[in-house]
Amino acid sequence: MIEKKLKRQGIHVLPYKLLVGNIKEMNKLASEARSKPMELSHDIATLLNPMLQKLAMTYKKPIAIWHGTVPCVVIMNPKLIKDIMTRKFEFQKPEVSPTMKFFLKGLSNIDGDKWAMHRKIINPAFHMEKLKGMLPSFMVCCEEMVEKWDKLLSSANSCELDVLPEFQNLTGDIISRAAFGCTHQHLLLDLYQKTQLGEYSLPAGVNLTIPLYLVQRDPELWGENAMEFNPERFSDGFTKPFFSFGWGPRICIGQNFAMLEAKLALAMILQHFSFELSPTYRHAPYVALTLQPQFGAQIVLRKI
């Protein structure tokens, strides 16, 4: 009955398999894709979710995949994504497990009026003027990291460094010094929630998923160089859909914090060091709340 209703709305629905839905097929394709590192490329969708990537290229319309007995509608149209993220009370977050509820306390796992109240209370702490007052704390953490890297190069012209744990530790240190009373993991989980929204006004029991890594690499939106690293495409601001921090009322509350931290850290690093990708780096992006390098992010670091 649900499948017929979805098809009547122009949604392509994958054939349902008793109890497991399409989970086994999705897991099989994902395991095969992640069995070895891929070639160095920004075209990573086939690694992250090969089944969804194939479907997205085949059907230029919403798709429904069965997560067990629950149909999940995949939305890739930027206009629909904006609409969904703007209507904060109509599109609710998916239910989390009791274990996650126990560990997660905050914006990441509440909805409705309670979410609106908490968001209103917390917003002032993330206002740009408030964050500017925290710049000295940001500076101290960045300086400590730069000093640490300087020591690594004290007796050599270059060294290999895995910057994944370095940046993870930097972010944790900055948050601790800023004394927000929350953890790094909570901010990541809050960001992660922006990519998954549930309870749509489709048939009851249907969830929504927005695969942002596909939308933001679509040649129809970004041109033939969609897969290239090209920061200049944002020289005039975000004139095209870009959902790294979500959108609308639910946009990540830590966006200003994260951007200020990243700009300061990069500015200090580039004043002291040059670097290039290490030959030992294995390209294998995967999703663990956020997009991360599965085997680390090794660079060859040199002092300027």
Beta strands, then each sheet from edge to edge (+ up, - down):
strand 1: 12-13
strand 2: 63-67
strand 3: 70-74
strand 4: 158-162
strand 5: 196-197
strand 6: 207-209
strand 7: 273-277
strand 8: 285-287
strand 9: 291-293
strand 10: 298-303
sheet 1: 1+ 2+ 3- 6- 5+
sheet 2: 4+ 10- 7+
sheet 3: 8+ 9-
end
